Amino acid sequence: METKDITISNDGKGIEEALELASQTAVKLGLDSRQSIHMRLLAEELMGMVKTITHEFEASFKIITQNSEVNLILDAKADMDYYKKQEFISVSSTGKNESSRGIMGKIKNMFEHAMHPYGGAETEAMVKNASIVAFENSGMHDMGAFAMSSYVWSLQSYRGSVEETDEEAWDELEKSIIANLADDVKVGVDKDDVKLIIVKKF
């Protein structure tokens, strides 16, 4: 099952409609009350991220379900002026993007970096420095919706990489709603197309 696309933006456009779509999809899938709450919470985490993006932002949102797997998909085009964003951040007292705290804040920061309009090696370099871990050159690996992406980051892979090596990062994951409820979160970059998918298996 694939839902309609909803246009959302960080000024609030479409966000309530997107949350309602998540609730309606839970009903259509016959999820129980606990599962439905989890679906709603994941959508709220995603919409909360959208609201914190620092520039004018518009993207499409939809939900695709297959068997027991649900994918909440945010799809945007890279039209952001990265350097204007850096100028904006530099006027803060710390010179950092203060909203990029916690795992979802860091994913948001990485997503923003991927949306600047330069691409190629510059995109890879910006994303690597964004906050968490370098994207992998994915090529034709079995990455589902990201099979053709130039670079892919996965929460599942990140979780495995920090479990025994980074106590602070692991503690952050343990406290994260998104890390505890989602089976995976993927960010894919292919030229000017940037996708974020929250994967949940019920």
Buried (B, 14 or more C-beta within 10 A) or exposed (E): EEBEEBEBBBEEBBBEEBBEBBBEBBEEBEBEEEBBBBBBBBBBBBBBBBBBBBBEBBBBBBBBBEEEBBBBBBBBBBBBBBEEBEEEBEEEEEEEBEBBBBBBBBBBBBBBBBBBEBBEEEBBEBBBEBBBBEBBEBEEEEBBBBBEBBBBBBBBBBBEEBEEEEEEBBEBBEEBBBBEBBEBBBBBBBEBBBBBBBBBEB
